[in-house]
């Protein structure tokens, strides 16, 4: 539940967010405000190459279902390479995680891990995770679909189609929000599912953020008010490890086995 909202495919407009991330990398507008990921050898060119491979793998996931499993595997490899760039947890600046993030892509490393996540969360927790787009899917789930599967996918896409998955974190205020936005009924209206709660840096690991969600809100249409419900009875909580971060991108792993890459918004 603590993991970033996610799906095995990139969210809507992910390609444009990747392009903006690349542009920010070139212009370097933020200077050194957040911890820069560094290659162990100090080779910045190697770091930049790994980052390009990561964004390319994210973009490839959004090109349809064909060869989806291979693309998912490529993303998993790129995520591991990015995580290996800088493993210096003791030098990690936790405040660098604060900000507004858009999901580019994510995946559960195996189908078994996705199933284990559902078992640990229980029926209610798993339903909330799926509703917010936080679950991820295993590598095996990336197999291409044909025939009836395509038809069912088109039907599902008509009723609910993802517009994007977002996460807003404020380390100083200790607040967290996971938000999934959808086009419903062929784009006739907007559906938003938000999970809000608390976050706090783990005292034993500077790159780990412990998260506990307090409420869920479901809003239909453009109205600012939606249906809200307390989650205190279910105690949904988890953690996020940041394995790579720079001015534009963040790579992390959730407590339920999913890995993700996100781009900073704004």
C-alpha positions as CSV (number, residue, x, y, z in Angstrom):
1,X,0.0,0.0,0.0
2,X,2.9,2.3,0.6
3,X,4.1,1.9,-3.0
4,X,3.7,4.4,-5.7
5,X,0.5,4.2,-7.8
6,X,1.4,2.0,-10.6
7,X,0.6,-0.2,-13.6
8,X,2.8,-2.4,-15.8
9,X,2.1,0.1,-18.7
10,X,3.0,3.8,-18.7
11,X,0.2,6.1,-17.7
12,X,-1.5,8.5,-20.1
13,X,0.8,11.3,-21.3
14,X,3.8,9.5,-19.8
15,X,5.8,10.1,-23.0
16,X,5.3,13.9,-22.6
17,X,6.4,13.7,-19.0
18,X,9.5,11.8,-20.0
19,X,10.3,14.4,-22.6
20,X,9.9,17.2,-20.0
21,X,12.2,15.3,-17.6
22,X,14.8,15.1,-20.3
23,X,14.4,18.8,-21.0
24,X,14.9,19.6,-17.3
25,X,18.0,17.4,-17.3
26,X,19.5,19.5,-20.1
27,X,18.6,22.9,-18.7
28,X,19.5,21.9,-15.1
29,X,17.1,24.4,-13.7
30,X,17.2,23.1,-10.1
31,X,20.9,23.1,-9.6
32,X,21.9,21.0,-6.6
33,X,18.7,21.3,-4.6
34,X,18.3,17.5,-4.3
35,X,20.9,14.8,-3.9
36,X,22.4,13.9,-7.3
37,X,22.8,10.2,-8.1
38,X,26.5,9.5,-8.8
39,X,28.1,6.5,-10.4
40,X,30.4,4.7,-8.0
41,X,33.4,5.5,-10.3
42,X,32.4,9.1,-10.5
43,X,31.7,8.6,-14.2
44,X,28.8,11.1,-14.9
45,X,28.6,9.9,-18.5
46,X,27.8,6.4,-17.3
47,X,25.1,7.8,-15.0
48,X,23.5,9.8,-17.9
49,X,23.6,6.7,-20.1
50,X,21.8,4.6,-17.5
51,X,19.2,7.4,-17.1
52,X,18.6,7.5,-20.9
53,X,18.1,3.7,-20.9
54,X,15.6,4.0,-18.1
55,X,13.5,6.7,-19.7
56,X,13.6,4.7,-23.0
57,X,12.4,1.6,-21.2
58,X,9.5,3.6,-19.7
59,X,8.5,5.0,-23.0
60,X,8.6,1.5,-24.7
61,X,6.0,0.2,-22.3
62,X,3.4,2.6,-23.7
63,X,3.5,1.2,-27.2
64,X,0.8,-1.4,-26.9
65,X,0.6,-5.0,-25.7
66,X,2.8,-6.6,-28.3
67,X,6.0,-7.9,-26.8
68,X,4.9,-6.4,-23.5
69,X,6.6,-9.1,-21.4
70,X,10.0,-8.3,-23.1
71,X,9.5,-4.6,-22.5
72,X,8.7,-5.2,-18.9
73,X,11.8,-7.2,-18.5
74,X,13.8,-4.4,-20.1
75,X,12.3,-2.0,-17.6
76,X,13.2,-4.2,-14.7
77,X,16.8,-4.4,-15.9
78,X,16.9,-0.6,-16.3
79,X,15.5,-0.1,-12.8
80,X,18.2,-2.4,-11.4
81,X,21.0,-0.5,-13.2
82,X,19.6,2.8,-11.9
83,X,19.5,1.5,-8.4
84,X,23.1,0.4,-8.6
85,X,24.4,3.9,-9.6
86,X,24.5,5.2,-6.0
87,X,24.0,2.9,-3.1
88,X,25.3,5.3,-0.5
89,X,22.4,5.3,1.9
90,X,24.4,7.2,4.5
91,X,24.7,10.2,2.1
92,X,21.0,10.2,1.2
93,X,19.1,13.5,1.7
94,X,15.6,12.5,2.7
95,X,14.1,15.9,1.9
96,X,15.0,15.4,-1.7
97,X,11.9,13.0,-1.9
98,X,9.6,15.9,-1.1
99,X,7.6,17.1,-4.1
100,X,4.9,16.3,-6.6
101,X,5.6,13.1,-8.6
102,X,4.0,11.5,-11.7
103,X,4.4,7.8,-12.4
104,X,6.1,6.9,-15.6
105,X,6.1,3.1,-15.2
106,X,6.3,0.3,-12.6
107,X,6.2,-3.4,-12.2
108,X,6.0,-6.2,-9.6
109,X,9.3,-8.1,-10.1
110,X,7.3,-11.4,-10.2
111,X,3.7,-12.5,-10.3
112,X,4.4,-14.3,-7.1
113,X,5.3,-11.0,-5.4
114,X,2.1,-9.4,-6.6
115,X,0.1,-12.3,-5.2
116,X,1.9,-12.1,-1.9
117,X,1.1,-8.4,-1.7
118,X,-2.6,-9.2,-2.0
119,X,-2.4,-11.9,0.6
120,X,-0.6,-9.6,3.1
121,X,-3.0,-6.7,2.6
122,X,-6.2,-8.7,2.8
123,X,-9.4,-8.1,0.8
124,X,-10.0,-4.5,1.8
125,X,-6.3,-3.4,1.5
126,X,-5.9,-5.1,-1.8
127,X,-9.0,-3.5,-3.2
128,X,-7.8,-0.1,-2.2
129,X,-4.4,-0.7,-3.7
130,X,-5.9,-1.8,-7.0
131,X,-8.4,1.1,-7.0
132,X,-5.6,3.6,-6.6
133,X,-3.5,1.9,-9.2
134,X,-0.8,0.9,-6.6
135,X,-0.5,-2.8,-7.2
136,X,1.8,-3.3,-10.1
137,X,1.7,-6.5,-12.2
138,X,4.3,-9.3,-12.5
139,X,6.6,-9.8,-15.4
140,X,4.6,-12.8,-16.5
141,X,1.5,-10.6,-16.7
142,X,3.1,-8.7,-19.5
143,X,2.5,-11.4,-22.1
144,X,0.7,-10.1,-25.2
145,X,-3.0,-10.7,-25.4
146,X,-5.0,-11.6,-28.5
147,X,-8.6,-12.4,-29.5
148,X,-11.1,-12.1,-26.7
149,X,-8.5,-10.5,-24.4
150,X,-8.3,-7.5,-26.8
151,X,-12.1,-7.2,-26.9
152,X,-12.3,-7.2,-23.1
153,X,-9.5,-4.7,-22.8
154,X,-11.3,-2.3,-25.2
155,X,-14.5,-2.7,-23.2
156,X,-12.7,-2.0,-19.9
157,X,-10.9,1.0,-21.5
158,X,-14.2,2.5,-22.5
159,X,-15.6,2.4,-18.9
160,X,-12.4,3.4,-17.1
161,X,-9.1,4.6,-18.8
162,X,-6.2,5.9,-16.8
163,X,-5.3,9.6,-17.0
164,X,-2.3,9.3,-14.7
165,X,-1.0,8.2,-11.3
166,X,0.5,10.7,-8.9
167,X,2.2,11.0,-5.5
168,X,2.6,14.1,-3.4
169,X,5.1,14.0,-0.6
170,X,6.0,16.6,2.0
171,X,8.7,15.2,4.3
172,X,8.7,18.3,6.6
173,X,4.9,18.2,7.1
174,X,4.9,14.4,7.1
175,X,2.0,14.1,4.6
176,X,1.5,11.7,1.7
177,X,-1.1,11.4,-1.0
178,X,-1.4,8.7,-3.7
179,X,-3.8,9.7,-6.4
180,X,-5.1,7.9,-9.5
181,X,-7.1,9.8,-12.2
182,X,-9.3,8.1,-14.8
183,X,-11.5,9.0,-17.7
184,X,-14.8,7.2,-17.2
185,X,-17.6,6.2,-19.7
186,X,-15.6,7.1,-22.8
187,X,-14.2,10.3,-21.4
188,X,-17.6,11.7,-20.4
189,X,-16.5,12.3,-16.8
190,X,-13.5,12.1,-14.6
191,X,-12.9,9.7,-11.7
192,X,-10.4,10.3,-9.0
193,X,-9.3,7.9,-6.3
194,X,-7.1,9.4,-3.6
195,X,-5.4,7.9,-0.5
196,X,-4.1,10.4,2.1
197,X,-2.1,9.9,5.2
198,X,1.2,10.3,7.0
199,X,4.8,9.7,6.0
200,X,8.0,9.7,8.1
201,X,11.6,8.9,7.4
202,X,12.7,5.6,8.9
203,X,15.2,6.4,11.7
204,X,17.3,3.3,10.8
205,X,17.4,4.0,7.0
206,X,17.5,7.5,5.5
207,X,16.3,6.4,2.1
208,X,13.2,4.6,3.5
209,X,9.9,6.4,4.0
210,X,7.3,4.8,6.2
211,X,3.7,5.6,5.1
212,X,0.3,5.2,6.8
213,X,-2.9,6.0,5.0
214,X,-5.7,7.6,7.0
215,X,-8.5,8.2,4.4
216,X,-9.7,7.4,0.9
217,X,-11.7,9.8,-1.3
218,X,-13.5,8.9,-4.4
219,X,-14.7,11.8,-6.6
220,X,-16.7,11.7,-9.8
221,X,-16.7,14.6,-12.1
222,X,-15.0,18.0,-11.6
223,X,-16.5,18.6,-8.2
224,X,-13.9,19.2,-5.5
225,X,-15.9,17.2,-3.0
226,X,-16.2,13.4,-3.2
227,X,-17.0,10.5,-0.9
228,X,-14.6,10.2,1.9
229,X,-14.0,7.2,4.3
230,X,-11.6,6.7,7.2
231,X,-9.1,3.8,6.8
232,X,-8.1,3.7,10.5
233,X,-10.0,0.4,11.0
234,X,-7.8,-1.3,8.4
235,X,-4.4,0.2,9.3
236,X,-3.1,0.4,5.7
237,X,0.6,1.1,5.9
238,X,3.8,0.3,4.1
239,X,7.2,1.8,3.2
240,X,9.0,3.2,0.1
241,X,12.8,2.8,-0.5
242,X,14.3,5.4,-2.8
243,X,17.1,3.7,-4.8
244,X,17.9,6.5,-7.2
245,X,17.0,10.2,-7.3
246,X,18.1,13.2,-9.2
247,X,16.6,16.6,-10.2
248,X,14.1,14.9,-12.5
249,X,13.6,11.2,-11.8
250,X,13.1,8.9,-8.8
251,X,13.3,5.2,-8.7
252,X,12.0,3.2,-5.7
253,X,10.8,0.0,-4.3
254,X,7.7,-0.6,-2.3
255,X,7.2,-3.0,0.7
256,X,5.0,-5.3,-1.4
257,X,7.7,-6.0,-4.0
258,X,6.9,-3.4,-6.7
259,X,9.5,-1.2,-8.3
260,X,8.7,2.1,-10.0
261,X,10.1,5.2,-11.7
262,X,8.5,8.6,-11.4
263,X,9.1,12.1,-12.8
264,X,9.0,15.3,-10.8
265,X,6.1,17.6,-11.7
266,X,6.4,21.3,-12.2
